[in-house]
Amino acid sequence: MNKSYPNLLFSVAVTAVMNALDMVYHLATGWAVHLNYVAIKFTVIFLTVWMITQFIGIGKEEGIVAGISGPLMFYVYYVFAGATLNREIFRIDEQFWFFFLHAALMLIAYFAAFNFAKSKQHWVRTASFVVTASFFAIALDALYLMIKMRLQGLDEETAAKLMTFGLILVPALSYAIGVIAGIVFEKLSKKHYTDALAAAIISSASIGISAKDFIHAMFAFVFVIAVYYIVHTYKKGIAVKFHGKE
């Protein structure tokens, strides 16, 4: 397998998980989250992870470098860029101490994605997969919600006020429960790929029932299937690479 494609997918997964962890923290503690903020952070973090992955490699040392350099680049951007929201109304994460938080979240995201592919311990691979798949899906769901608000014509500040922890709590729990249930279902059925289908059905059904939104439920189903494809595809690519069979 050409290394560029799994490297790309690995970088997307790490970036999405880091952003999801960051959004959950921000919303749970009252800091503003909005589409422009997420788009900028995703771009900066993705480019950093992808360049390290593509031109240096994937590993523990590379993960530490990515964990520091990505948040550092984002902090430098924030120092020179103008505020995206009114500072008098919204709490914006432009303080220097957020660099350390972002670095910690970045390391969690990187090593969860990495250990799912490379750890020799089953429980570590399983836990890493739950973190990676769940938060990857949460990131996609949060992006869906923010884009939906934008398409409805809401301005950035109104959308930021509506983007609350309560809004993403049910989807976040739904994806986590779905992923865990998928793992259990696969063990019981002993059939490959049944975990993705079970996780997608459970997650989408939970979101559809709680939100009473069929379209959101359909997107949730697609998100889970896409996440499983991305995560398992980069895992195969990394495994091939580390065994010297490129």
WOWOTA-V558192 format. One record per helix or strand of 2 or more residues. SS is the DSSP state (hx for helix, st for strand). FROM is the first residue (numbers start at 0). LEN is the number of residues. Records with the same first field share a line. If there is no record, write none. Layout:
SS=FROM-LEN, FROM-LEN
This chain:
hx=2-26, 34-21, 59-21, 96-22, 121-30, 155-7, 164-25, 193-18, 213-29
